[in-house]
Amino acid sequence: MSDRGMANETAAQFSERRMVGRALARWDALRGERRFPNRADCEAFGESGLADNMFLIEVTRNEDHDEVVSSGPTFRSALAIDPVGRKAMKVLPSATERGLSFCRVAAELKKPVADVGQFTNARGEEVLYRSILLPLSDDQENINYLLGAFSYKVAA
């Protein structure tokens, strides 16, 4: 993109893309020589200034049981509910609006998966969002958590 095109973008749009890119870069740095970072590595996202935009999903054998186990204020605000303790399929915008489980795709492919879209939150607001799901593994074989990075804006 040209400098002029970039200058015409709003700060919110720029920071949304930047947040997803920063989260992916941090995930990659944390894994180092390993295939995946582990759950304990999530603490380092707070040091990178991304903690407010992060959420964590516990991945189980059955996607109906995958659950949001922690959430920063940005994700809570976008949803207009507290997602902690709720099933991922009931909370993630891609799942609720389009019937898609990016959660399962990221876990099964064992690769980061980005998502962009829109949804109507619990306040009835139309929300435009960008997110990425980053696989975590405590044994370097099985994905047992997905770390999500999320940014949004309410449609005007």
GIWOQUI-V384801 format. One record per pair of residues at least 24 apart in sequence whose C-alpha atoms are under 10 Angstrom apart, sorted by the first residue. I is the first residue (numbers start at 1). J is the second residue. Records with the same first field share a line. If there is no record, write none. Layout:
I->J / J
This chain:
12->151 / 152 / 153
13->129 / 130 / 151 / 152 / 153
15->151 / 152
16->129 / 130 / 131 / 149 / 150 / 151 / 152 / 153
17->129 / 130 / 131 / 150 / 151
18->151
19->49 / 50 / 53 / 130 / 131 / 132 / 149 / 150 / 151
20->50 / 53 / 114 / 115 / 130 / 131 / 132 / 133 / 148 / 149 / 150 / 151
21->114 / 131 / 132 / 149
22->48 / 49 / 50 / 149
23->48 / 49 / 50 / 51 / 53 / 54 / 131 / 132 / 133 / 134 / 147 / 148 / 149 / 150
24->112 / 113 / 114 / 132 / 133 / 134 / 148 / 149
26->50
27->112 / 134 / 135 / 136 / 147
28->112 / 134
31->136
34->137 / 140
35->110 / 111 / 135 / 136 / 137 / 139 / 140 / 141
36->110 / 111 / 134 / 135 / 136 / 137 / 138 / 139 / 140 / 141 / 142 / 143
37->134 / 135 / 136 / 137 / 138 / 139 / 140 / 147
38->135 / 136 / 137 / 138 / 139 / 140 / 143 / 144 / 145 / 146 / 147
39->135 / 136 / 137 / 138 / 144 / 145 / 146 / 147
40->136 / 137 / 138
41->136 / 138
42->136 / 147
45->147 / 149
50->149 / 150
51->149
52->76 / 149 / 150 / 151
53->131 / 148 / 149 / 150 / 151 / 152
54->131 / 132 / 133 / 147 / 148 / 149 / 150 / 151
55->83 / 84 / 133 / 146 / 147 / 148 / 149 / 150
56->84 / 88 / 133 / 134 / 136 / 145 / 146 / 147 / 148 / 149
57->84 / 85 / 86 / 87 / 88 / 103 / 133 / 135 / 136 / 144 / 145 / 146 / 147 / 148
58->87 / 88 / 103 / 136 / 143 / 144 / 145 / 146 / 147
59->88 / 103 / 104 / 107 / 135 / 136 / 142 / 143 / 144 / 145 / 146
60->104 / 107 / 143 / 144 / 145
61->144
62->104
63->87 / 88 / 89 / 101 / 103 / 104
64->88 / 89 / 90
65->89
66->90 / 103 / 104 / 144 / 145 / 146
67->91 / 145
68->92 / 145 / 146 / 147 / 148
69->145
70->147
71->147 / 148 / 149
72->148 / 149 / 150
74->149 / 150 / 151 / 152
75->129 / 131 / 148 / 149 / 150 / 151 / 152
77->121 / 122 / 152
78->119 / 120 / 121 / 122 / 123 / 125 / 126 / 127 / 128 / 129 / 150 / 151 / 152 / 153 / 154
79->119 / 120 / 121 / 122 / 123 / 124 / 125 / 127 / 152
80->120 / 121 / 122 / 123 / 124 / 125
81->121 / 122 / 123
91->121
92->119
93->117 / 118 / 119 / 120 / 121 / 127 / 128 / 129 / 131
94->118 / 119 / 131
96->120
102->132 / 133
103->132 / 133 / 134 / 135 / 145 / 146 / 147 / 148
104->133 / 146
105->133
106->132 / 133 / 134 / 135 / 143 / 146
107->133 / 134 / 135 / 136 / 137 / 142 / 143 / 144 / 145 / 146
108->135 / 142 / 143
109->135 / 143
110->134 / 135 / 136 / 137 / 141 / 142 / 143 / 146
111->135 / 136 / 143
112->136 / 146 / 147 / 148
113->148
114->148 / 149 / 150
115->150
116->150 / 151 / 152
117->152
118->152 / 153 / 154 / 155
119->154 / 155
120->154 / 155
121->154
125->153 / 154 / 155 / 156
126->153 / 154 / 155 / 156
127->152 / 153 / 154 / 155 / 156
128->152 / 153 / 154 / 155 / 156
129->153 / 154 / 155
